[in-house]
Amino acid sequence: MSHRILFVDNDPDLLDIWAEYLERAGYRVEKAVSLEQARQRLAEAFFHLMIVDIRMVDDTDRHDLSGLALARDPAYLPVPKIVLTGFPSHQTAREAMKPRPEGLPAAVDYLDKDREPEAMIHAVQEILGQRLRSNPHLQVEWDPREPLSFAHLAYLLEPQLPQDLLGHRIAELEELFRRLFLDAKQMRVYRLLWHRERRVGLAVLLRSLADTVLSRIVVCGNRDRLACEERAIRLSCPEDGLRLTETAETMRFGAHAYAIPDGQAEKVQTLADLYHSRNDRLLRATLDQVLKEVIPAWHRRGQRVEEGRDLMALYRQQAGLEEGWSPAAVRERVQALVQLVRPLSSVLIEYDARSLTFSFPMEPPLSGPDPVTAIYHPSERYTTPVVCRLSPGRLTADSLVVDARHRAWPTDLAGLGQAPQWWDYLCLEAILRFDLVQPIDLQEAWRSFEECLVAPVSFQDSLDIVSGPDELRLNALLIDKVRKQAGSETGLEVEPYYAGLLVWVVAAMTHYDPARLYDQDEQNRAAHLLLAAAMLTRRLAAGDQRSVSISPKSALERTIRLRLDEDGVRVWTGPDRYLTLTGQQLVLFRSLYRRQGQVVPRQTLIEEVFGEPYAADMRDRHFQERRLNTVMQRLKDQLKAHTGCSEFIQTVRGEGYRLDPEGKRSG
């Protein structure tokens, strides 16, 4: 790889001569005749080395150290420098080589302009060949099953990157990994785990110089943010977890590599992967490990009590709403979100500075106070000092990485620091509540789900969802585990927990950019966030009253009545919801519906569904009944999947089946 050098000198003729010598030696040289040009090129391109004239303004001014000031700029700290001057002195040499607070000198060499060109070439070779810690022999591979490349990473880290700068960023990212893995001969980027806020998490396989295969989780992003994160990790990270093994930086980017405890990169999955695998046993075991081992390990690393700050302000800071977001800007995002989701459903959503209201067909409106006002208003119901514990940051379904032993570890530590003691638990609930479940009907399932989740007034209260869509029932049970663990650490009071959930929800709304195009699942999630915000603000406004009067119907008991339309094709399950049946399932439902409330014999159903006489031979009759059982079970499954209720069709032993078109479901 040809090294790139930025040569900065205010003498154009001398600059051309020096550049020619370096280019003959095989280096790629760019020239800058002013400090402004130098800063512009540094802002755009990537360089392995900078050579700078110490006097860039006035060669006759012995006090002109403008080139040295450029070399000492912290923004260019990772770039090695050679300070060049025609006016050498011991004082300027000492100034050039003085160590910086970060432990690195402003320059790594100091040369007199009058020295012969060979001295310059030798200095450059020594810096790039010996002092610059990089691995020029590292072979970089990309897993063919993933659409990954250095170009892809560049655009993830700098989404607005102009096309003409792409080559520079590719070179800089490649150099970043060469500096990160000095003792490896092969690197395979196995998978992109997550990306957000110009940061990425990668699963990486390495082959060391000793032919040992190693696994790493690599996080890379903005250099300054990674440097701050590194200092916090070394002071605070629990010993039993991901272990920081390597770090590196270039002028723009930083990277951290973590060893996976007892794991392999090719077997790593995210919590979202595990959830969607539908292995409930492993999911529960992994969640238990996070609740009982991972979060407590972080919380034991440090605690403080905040006496002078409001709980809502602490939550806003943790959610990223304290810097750059005013209440007016957040309210604009919420209003844009309402406009985004309005076409999705027959549910009417209205929002103003006073309230957020949902109008459901055939039911009274559901209204809560303005969620933006609520999160920017001091928490009147929780004014005691706030216990804050060390938190890894904002846990998400893709940054919680599950190893080969099905233990989960947080990998995005950008928010590492003290947070209200409920924060990590409510983040886990938010993952289960909003991020992992498949978006479904707003009017029925989400409303019942949210009503149940805001009903408890204590962490002791269980989420008694006894029926409903299986996925929501599972998530409610997992959320119940999260809350029980939170209560065991923080006490039974649930109000501050709800307050944090509301801040999380509003912060999630701000991530929706009105200029972007969202698919229906993303819009459904946005509608769910709005509904949850209305429920939470209403619940918080209700205080500690056990009944929050969300709906005249019980949150745990809602009635569904099946109705077959006049053309006998669609089965209506609500004012604006219907199920389309076909084939034998439709014939079976019609037969039962015509005799609703009555027991319909198996013989009748067999003759009508299959269009054949009831068999006289017992062996043939047994075969017919098995066929009927199969069609009946499929019909029941269809009704349950669509309504969450499995009680419409009852089996009357020894007689037949009975349809009750009015079923009851919970959740």
C-alpha positions in Angstrom: 0.0 0.0 0.0 1.4 3.4 -1.0 1.5 5.8 2.0 -0.1 9.2 1.6 1.7 12.3 2.8 0.4 15.8 3.3 3.3 18.3 2.8 2.6 21.9 4.1 4.9 24.7 3.3 4.4 28.4 2.3 7.2 28.3 -0.3 5.6 26.8 -3.5 9.0 26.2 -5.2 10.5 24.4 -2.2 7.3 22.5 -1.8 7.5 21.2 -5.4 11.1 20.1 -4.9 10.5 18.2 -1.7 7.4 16.6 -3.1 9.2 15.4 -6.1 11.9 13.7 -3.9 9.2 11.9 -1.9 7.2 10.8 -5.0 10.4 9.3 -6.5 10.7 7.3 -3.3 7.3 5.8 -3.9 5.0 8.0 -1.7 1.8 9.8 -2.7 2.2 13.5 -1.8 -0.4 16.2 -1.6 0.7 19.8 -1.2 -0.7 22.7 0.8 0.8 26.2 0.6 -1.3 27.7 3.5 -2.8 26.6 6.8 -6.3 27.0 5.2 -5.4 24.6 2.4 -3.9 22.1 4.9 -7.0 22.1 7.1 -9.3 21.7 4.1 -7.3 18.7 2.9 -7.2 17.2 6.3 -10.9 17.6 6.6 -11.5 15.7 3.3 -8.7 13.2 2.9 -6.8 10.5 4.8 -3.0 10.8 5.3 -0.5 8.5 7.0 1.9 11.4 7.7 2.0 15.2 7.7 5.2 17.2 7.1 4.7 20.9 8.1 6.8 24.0 7.9 7.0 25.6 11.4 6.6 29.1 10.0 3.6 29.2 7.7 2.7 33.0 7.9 6.0 34.9 8.0 9.4 33.3 7.5 11.2 36.3 8.9 9.2 36.3 12.2 11.0 34.3 14.8 7.9 34.1 16.8 5.8 32.6 14.0 5.0 29.0 15.2 1.8 28.7 13.2 2.9 25.4 11.6 3.7 24.0 15.0 0.2 25.1 16.2 -1.3 23.1 13.3 0.8 20.1 14.3 -0.4 20.3 17.9 -4.1 20.6 17.0 -5.9 17.8 18.9 -8.1 17.1 15.9 -5.0 15.8 14.0 -3.4 14.0 17.0 -3.4 10.5 15.4 -1.5 11.7 12.3 2.3 11.5 12.8 4.1 14.7 11.9 7.5 15.9 10.9 8.2 19.6 11.7 10.4 21.3 9.1 12.1 24.6 9.4 15.0 26.7 8.0 15.4 28.4 11.4 16.2 25.6 13.9 16.6 26.3 17.5 16.7 24.2 20.7 13.6 26.0 21.9 11.4 25.1 18.9 12.7 21.6 18.9 11.7 21.1 22.5 8.3 22.7 21.8 7.8 20.4 18.8 8.6 17.3 20.7 6.9 18.1 24.0 4.5 15.3 25.0 0.8 16.2 24.8 -1.6 15.5 27.6 -2.8 12.5 25.6 0.7 11.0 25.9 1.7 11.6 22.2 4.0 14.3 20.9 2.8 16.9 18.4 5.5 15.7 16.1 7.6 12.6 16.0 10.5 14.2 14.2 12.1 17.6 13.6 14.2 18.4 10.5 16.2 21.3 9.3 15.2 22.4 5.8 18.9 22.6 4.9 19.5 18.9 5.4 20.0 16.8 2.3 16.9 15.0 0.8 18.2 11.6 2.0 17.7 12.7 5.6 14.1 13.5 4.8 13.5 10.2 3.1 15.2 8.4 6.0 12.9 10.2 8.5 9.8 9.3 6.6 10.8 5.7 6.2 11.6 5.4 9.9 8.3 6.8 11.0 6.1 4.9 8.5 8.1 1.7 8.8 8.8 1.5 12.6 7.0 4.1 14.7 3.6 3.9 13.0 2.0 0.8 14.5 0.1 -0.7 11.6 -0.2 -4.2 10.0 0.5 -3.9 6.3 0.2 -7.7 5.8 -3.3 -8.1 7.2 -5.6 -9.8 4.7 -9.2 -8.5 5.0 -12.1 -10.7 3.9 -15.9 -10.1 3.9 -18.4 -12.9 4.5 -20.1 -13.5 1.2 -23.5 -13.9 2.9 -23.4 -10.3 4.2 -23.5 -7.2 1.9 -20.5 -5.7 3.7 -17.5 -3.8 2.5 -15.4 -0.8 3.6 -17.5 1.4 1.3 -20.7 0.2 3.1 -19.1 0.9 6.5 -18.1 4.4 5.3 -21.6 5.3 4.4 -23.0 3.9 7.7 -20.5 6.0 9.6 -20.9 9.1 7.4 -24.4 8.9 5.7 -23.9 12.2 3.9 -20.5 11.4 2.5 -19.9 12.9 -1.0 -19.0 10.4 -3.6 -15.6 12.0 -4.3 -14.5 11.4 -0.7 -15.4 7.7 -0.6 -12.0 6.5 -1.6 -10.4 8.4 1.2 -12.7 7.0 3.8 -12.2 3.4 2.5 -8.4 3.9 2.9 -8.8 5.3 6.4 -11.1 2.5 7.6 -8.8 -0.1 6.1 -5.9 1.5 8.0 -8.0 1.6 11.2 -8.3 -2.2 11.1 -4.6 -2.6 10.3 -3.8 -0.6 13.4 -6.4 -2.5 15.5 -5.1 -6.1 14.7 -1.4 -5.9 14.8 -0.8 -9.6 15.5 -3.2 -11.1 12.9 -2.6 -12.2 9.4 -6.3 -12.7 8.4 -9.5 -10.9 9.3 -12.9 -11.9 8.2 -15.8 -9.5 8.9 -18.5 -12.1 9.6 -21.6 -10.0 10.3 -22.9 -6.5 10.9 -24.7 -6.7 14.2 -26.0 -3.2 14.6 -25.6 0.4 13.5 -26.9 3.6 14.9 -25.8 7.2 15.4 -22.8 6.7 13.1 -21.5 3.7 15.1 -21.4 0.1 14.0 -21.0 -3.3 15.8 -19.3 -6.1 13.8 -18.6 -9.8 14.5 -15.1 -10.6 13.3 -13.0 -13.8 13.0 -9.2 -13.5 13.1 -6.3 -15.8 12.4 -3.3 -14.9 14.4 0.4 -15.1 13.4 0.4 -18.4 15.4 -2.5 -19.7 13.3 -4.9 -19.5 16.3 -8.5 -18.5 15.3 -9.9 -15.8 17.5 -13.4 -14.1 17.8 -14.0 -10.5 18.4 -16.8 -8.0 18.5 -15.6 -4.7 16.9 -17.3 -1.4 17.6 -16.1 1.5 15.4 -17.3 5.1 15.0 -16.3 8.7 15.8 -12.8 8.8 17.2 -13.5 11.3 20.0 -16.6 9.4 21.2 -14.7 6.1 21.2 -11.8 7.7 23.2 -14.2 8.8 25.9 -15.9 5.5 25.9 -12.6 3.7 26.3 -11.7 5.6 29.4 -15.1 4.9 30.9 -14.8 1.1 30.0 -11.4 0.7 31.6 -12.6 2.3 34.8 -16.1 0.7 35.0 -16.7 -2.4 32.9 -17.5 -5.6 34.9 -14.8 -8.2 34.8 -17.2 -11.0 33.9 -18.3 -9.9 30.4 -17.0 -8.7 27.1 -13.3 -7.9 27.6 -11.7 -5.0 25.8 -8.6 -6.4 24.0 -7.6 -4.0 21.3 -8.1 -0.3 20.5 -7.0 1.8 17.5 -7.7 5.2 16.0 -7.2 7.3 12.9 -7.9 11.0 12.5 -11.7 10.4 12.1 -12.4 6.9 13.4 -11.8 4.8 16.5 -12.3 1.1 17.0 -12.6 -1.2 20.0 -12.3 -5.0 19.9 -13.9 -7.2 22.6 -13.2 -10.8 23.3 -16.4 -13.0 23.4 -16.5 -15.1 26.6 -16.5 -18.8 25.6 -18.0 -17.8 22.2 -17.3 -17.8 18.5 -18.2 -15.1 16.1 -19.9 -17.4 13.7 -22.2 -18.6 16.5 -23.0 -15.1 17.9 -26.5 -13.9 17.5 -28.4 -10.8 18.7 -31.3 -10.9 21.2 -33.6 -10.1 18.3 -32.3 -13.2 16.4 -33.0 -15.4 19.5 -36.5 -14.0 19.9 -37.4 -14.6 16.2 -36.1 -18.1 16.4 -39.1 -18.9 18.5 -37.1 -20.9 21.0 -39.0 -19.8 24.1 -36.9 -21.9 26.5 -33.6 -20.3 25.4 -35.2 -16.9 25.3 -36.4 -17.1 28.9 -33.0 -18.5 30.0 -31.1 -15.7 28.3 -33.4 -13.0 29.8 -32.9 -14.5 33.2 -29.1 -14.2 32.8 -29.4 -10.6 31.7 -31.8 -9.8 34.6 -29.9 -11.7 37.4 -26.3 -11.5 36.3 -25.5 -8.8 33.6 -27.5 -5.8 34.9 -26.7 -6.4 38.6 -23.0 -6.7 37.7 -23.1 -3.3 36.1 -25.1 -1.8 39.0 -22.7 -3.1 41.6 -19.8 -1.2 39.9 -21.1 2.2 41.2 -23.9 4.1 42.7 -24.7 7.7 43.6 -27.7 9.7 44.8 -28.9 12.7 42.9 -30.6 15.1 45.3 -30.8 18.3 43.3 -32.1 17.1 39.9 -35.5 16.1 38.8 -36.2 12.5 37.8 -37.6 13.5 34.4 -34.5 15.6 33.6 -32.3 12.6 34.4 -34.4 10.3 32.2 -34.3 12.9 29.3 -30.5 13.0 29.6 -30.2 9.3 29.4 -32.6 9.1 26.4 -30.6 11.8 24.5 -33.3 14.5 24.7 -31.4 17.0 26.8 -29.0 18.2 24.1 -30.3 19.5 20.8 -34.0 18.9 21.5 -36.4 21.6 22.7 -40.0 20.8 23.7 -41.2 22.5 20.5 -38.9 20.4 18.3 -40.0 17.2 20.0 -43.7 18.2 19.7 -43.2 18.8 15.9 -41.9 15.2 15.6 -44.9 13.8 17.5 -47.2 15.8 15.3 -45.5 14.5 12.2 -45.8 11.0 13.5 -49.6 11.4 13.9 -49.8 12.5 10.3 -47.7 9.5 9.3 -49.9 6.9 10.9 -53.4 8.4 10.3 -54.1 6.4 7.0 -53.3 3.1 8.7 -56.5 2.4 10.5 -60.1 3.4 11.2 -58.8 4.7 14.6 -58.7 8.5 14.5 -55.7 10.1 16.2 -55.7 13.7 17.3 -52.9 15.6 18.9 -52.4 19.2 20.2 -50.5 20.9 23.0 -53.0 19.6 25.5 -53.8 16.0 24.7 -53.2 12.9 22.6 -56.6 11.3 21.7 -57.5 8.0 20.1 -61.1 7.6 18.8 -62.0 3.9 18.4 -65.2 2.8 16.4 -68.1 1.9 18.7 -66.2 2.9 21.8 -65.6 6.1 23.8 -62.4 8.0 23.0 -59.1 7.3 24.8 -57.3 10.4 25.7 -54.1 11.3 27.7 -52.3 14.5 28.4 -49.7 15.8 26.0 -46.7 13.4 26.4 -44.2 16.1 25.5 -45.5 18.4 28.3 -45.4 15.4 30.6 -41.7 14.6 30.1 -40.6 18.2 30.3 -42.5 18.8 33.5 -40.9 18.0 36.8 -42.2 14.8 38.3 -44.5 15.9 41.1 -45.2 12.4 42.3 -41.6 11.5 42.7 -39.6 14.2 44.4 -37.3 12.1 46.7 -33.6 11.9 45.9 -32.9 9.6 42.9 -30.7 6.6 43.2 -28.5 6.3 40.1 -26.5 3.2 39.2 -23.8 2.5 36.6 -25.5 1.5 33.4 -24.0 0.3 30.1 -26.3 2.7 28.3 -29.4 2.1 26.2 -29.9 -1.6 25.8 -31.4 -2.7 22.4 -32.4 -5.9 20.8 -29.5 -5.9 18.3 -26.7 -4.6 20.6 -27.4 -7.3 23.2 -25.2 -10.0 21.7 -25.9 -13.7 22.7 -22.8 -16.0 22.8 -22.6 -19.7 22.1 -23.7 -20.5 25.7 -26.8 -18.3 25.3 -25.5 -15.5 27.6 -26.2 -12.0 26.5 -23.8 -9.0 26.7 -24.3 -5.3 25.9 -21.9 -4.2 23.1 -23.0 -0.6 22.5 -21.5 1.3 25.5 -21.8 4.8 24.1 -24.2 5.7 26.9 -22.1 4.2 29.7 -22.6 6.1 32.9 -24.8 6.7 35.9 -28.6 6.4 35.2 -31.7 6.2 37.3 -31.9 2.8 38.8 -34.9 1.7 36.8 -33.4 2.6 33.4 -31.9 -0.7 32.3 -35.0 -2.7 33.3 -37.4 -0.4 31.5 -35.1 -0.5 28.4 -35.5 -4.3 28.4 -39.3 -3.9 28.7 -39.3 -1.5 25.8 -37.4 -4.0 23.7 -40.1 -6.6 24.4 -43.0 -4.1 24.2 -42.2 -2.2 21.0 -39.2 -3.6 19.1 -39.5 -7.4 18.9 -43.2 -8.1 18.5 -44.8 -8.2 15.0 -46.9 -5.1 14.4 -50.6 -6.0 14.5 -54.0 -4.4 14.7 -54.0 -1.2 16.7 -57.6 -1.3 17.7 -57.8 -4.8 19.3 -54.5 -6.4 20.3 -52.3 -3.4 20.9 -55.0 -1.6 22.9 -55.7 -4.6 25.2 -51.9 -5.2 25.5 -51.2 -1.6 26.6 -54.2 -1.5 28.9 -52.9 -4.5 30.8 -49.3 -3.1 31.0 -50.4 0.2 32.6 -52.9 -1.4 35.0 -50.4 -2.4 37.8 -49.9 0.1 40.7 -47.0 -1.9 42.2 -44.2 -4.2 41.0 -46.0 -6.9 43.0 -49.0 -6.8 40.6 -48.8 -9.5 37.9 -49.8 -8.9 34.3 -52.7 -11.3 34.2 -53.1 -11.8 30.5 -54.7 -15.2 30.3 -55.5 -15.3 26.6 -54.8 -13.3 23.4 -52.3 -13.7 20.6 -49.6 -16.1 21.7 -46.8 -13.6 20.9 -48.3 -10.9 23.1 -49.0 -13.3 25.9 -45.3 -14.4 25.8 -44.0 -10.9 25.8 -46.3 -9.9 28.7 -45.0 -12.8 30.7 -41.4 -11.8 29.9 -42.2 -8.1 30.8 -43.6 -9.4 34.1 -40.2 -11.1 34.8 -38.4 -7.8 34.1 -40.7 -5.8 36.4 -40.4 -8.3 39.2 -36.6 -8.1 39.0 -36.7 -4.3 38.9 -38.9 -4.3 42.0 -36.5 -6.5 43.9 -33.8 -3.9 43.4 -35.6 -0.6 43.4 -38.6 -1.2 45.7 -42.3 -1.8 44.8 -43.2 1.8 43.7 -44.0 1.7 39.9 -44.6 5.4 39.2 -41.0 6.3 38.5 -40.7 3.3 36.2 -43.7 4.4 34.2 -42.2 7.9 33.9 -39.0 6.4 32.4 -41.0 4.4 30.0 -42.8 7.5 28.8 -39.5 9.3 28.2 -38.2 6.2 26.3 -41.3 6.2 24.1 -41.1 9.9 23.3 -37.4 9.6 22.5 -38.2 6.8 20.1 -40.7 9.0 18.4 -38.0 11.6 17.7 -36.1 9.0 15.7 -38.8 9.1 13.0 -37.6 11.6 10.4 -40.5 13.2 8.5 -38.4 13.3 5.3 -37.9 9.5 5.2 -40.2 6.9 3.6 -41.4 4.2 6.1 -42.9 0.9 5.3 -46.1 -0.3 7.0 -44.5 -2.2 9.8 -42.5 0.9 10.8 -45.7 2.9 10.6 -47.5 0.4 12.8 -44.7 0.6 15.4 -45.1 4.4 15.3 -48.8 4.1 15.9 -48.1 1.7 18.8 -45.7 4.2 20.3 -48.4 6.9 20.2 -50.9 4.7 21.8 -48.5 3.7 24.6 -47.7 7.4 25.2 -51.4 8.2 25.6 -51.8 5.2 28.0 -48.8 6.1 30.0 -49.6 9.8 30.4 -53.1 8.9 31.4 -51.8 6.4 33.9 -49.3 8.8 35.4 -52.0 11.5 35.7 -54.2 9.0 37.5 -51.5 8.6 40.2 -51.8 5.6 42.4 -55.5 4.9 41.8 -55.9 1.2 41.0 -58.6 1.9 38.4 -57.3 4.3 35.8 -60.6 4.4 33.9 -59.0 3.8 30.5 -62.1 2.1 29.1 -65.6 1.3 30.3 -64.8 -2.3 29.4 -62.3 -4.2 31.6 -58.8 -4.3 30.3 -58.7 -8.0 30.9 -62.1 -8.9 29.5 -63.3 -7.9 26.0 -66.0 -9.5 24.0 -65.8 -10.5 20.3 -68.9 -11.5 18.3 -68.4 -13.4 15.1 -70.7 -12.5 12.2 -71.0 -14.1 8.8 -71.7 -11.5 6.1 -74.7 -11.7 3.7 -72.7 -13.3 0.9 -71.5 -16.0 3.3 -67.7 -15.4 2.5 -66.3 -13.1 5.2 -66.4 -13.7 8.9 -66.5 -10.3 10.7 -64.7 -10.2 14.1 -65.2 -6.5 14.7 -66.6 -3.3 13.2 -63.8 -3.1 10.7 -62.1 -6.5 10.9 -62.9 -9.6 9.0 -61.4 -13.0 8.3 -61.7 -14.6 4.8 -62.2 -18.3 4.9 -62.0 -20.6 1.9 -62.6 -24.3 0.9 -63.7 -26.8 3.5 -63.0 -24.4 6.4 -65.6 -22.0 5.0 -68.2 -24.8 4.4 -67.6 -26.0 8.0 -68.0 -22.5 9.5 -71.2 -21.9 7.5 -72.7 -25.2 8.7 -71.9 -24.3 12.3 -73.0 -20.7 12.0 -76.5 -21.7 10.6 -77.0 -23.7 13.8 -75.1 -21.4 16.2 -75.8 -22.4 19.8 -76.8 -25.9 18.8 -74.8 -29.1 18.9 -74.2 -30.2 15.3 -73.6 -33.9 14.9 -70.4 -35.2 13.3 -72.4 -37.0 10.7 -74.1 -33.8 9.6 -70.8 -31.9 9.3 -69.1 -34.8 7.4 -71.9 -34.9 4.8 -72.0 -31.1 4.3 -68.2 -30.4 4.4 -67.1 -33.4 2.2 -70.3 -33.8 0.2 -70.4 -37.6 0.8 -72.6 -39.9 2.8 -71.6 -40.9 6.3 -69.8 -44.2 5.9 -71.3 -47.5 7.2 -68.0 -49.3 7.6 -66.4 -48.3 10.9 -62.9 -48.1 9.4 -64.1 -45.7 6.7 -66.1 -43.7 9.2 -63.0 -43.4 11.4 -61.1 -42.0 8.4 -63.9 -39.4 7.7 -63.8 -38.3 11.4 -60.1 -37.8 11.3 -60.5 -35.7 8.2 -63.1 -33.6 10.0 -60.9 -33.2 13.0 -58.1 -31.8 10.8 -60.4 -29.3 9.1 -61.9 -28.3 12.5 -58.5 -27.7 14.1 -57.4 -25.5 11.2 -60.6 -23.5 11.5 -60.0 -23.1 15.3 -56.4 -22.0 14.7 -57.6 -19.4 12.1 -60.1 -17.9 14.5 -57.6 -17.9 17.4 -54.8 -16.3 15.3 -57.2 -13.6 14.1 -59.0 -12.8 17.4 -56.8 -14.2 20.2 -59.8 -16.3 21.4 -60.0 -20.1 21.2 -63.5 -20.5 22.8 -65.8 -20.0 19.8 -66.1 -23.7 18.9 -66.7 -26.2 21.7 -66.5 -30.0 21.5 -69.4 -31.9 23.0 -68.0 -35.3 23.7 -70.0 -38.1 22.0 -72.3 -35.7 20.2 -70.5 -33.2 18.0 -69.6 -29.5 17.9 -71.3 -26.2 18.9 -70.5 -22.7 17.8 -70.8 -19.8 20.2 -70.3 -16.7 18.1 -69.7 -14.5 21.2 -66.4 -15.4 22.7 -64.4 -13.7 25.5 -60.7 -13.1 25.4 -58.2 -11.4 27.7 -55.3 -9.0 26.9 
